[in-house]
Amino acid sequence: MSYSTGNPNELLSPYGELIPSEVKVRLERAGGQLLRKAPAAGSTVDREGFLNNYAVVPQMSYAAGDTPKQQQQLGAIYAAATWGLVALAAAVTYASLSV
């Protein structure tokens, strides 16, 4: 029963379910347009006006592979970096032994 008017039907939806007071106020304030708004991607609005959010899964795509020339260039860069670090480690080790 509604405490303001004494009408018990004001708290029930057309399906006989209770309508929460905040939803009832939002419906009155929006003039019935609340449930007609299209929700954003990743959300839905139920019969009582509650917003339900869920994750949007992006469409899967595959990265293009490197060309053989790019693979060769990257291999040379990685080899040079690896040998440079090995040389640095050897120099530091040699310097610490000679002290």
DACORJO-V508392 format. One record per run of one state. SS is the DSSP state (hx for helix, st for strand, lp for the rest). FROM is the first residue (numbers start at 0). LEN is the number of residues. Records with the same first field share a line. If there is no record, write none. Layout:
SS=FROM-LEN + FROM-LEN
//
This chain:
lp=0-7 + 12-5 + 18-2 + 30-3 + 36-6 + 45-5 + 53-14 + 98-1
hx=7-4 + 20-10 + 33-3 + 67-31
st=11-1 + 17-1 + 42-3 + 50-3
//
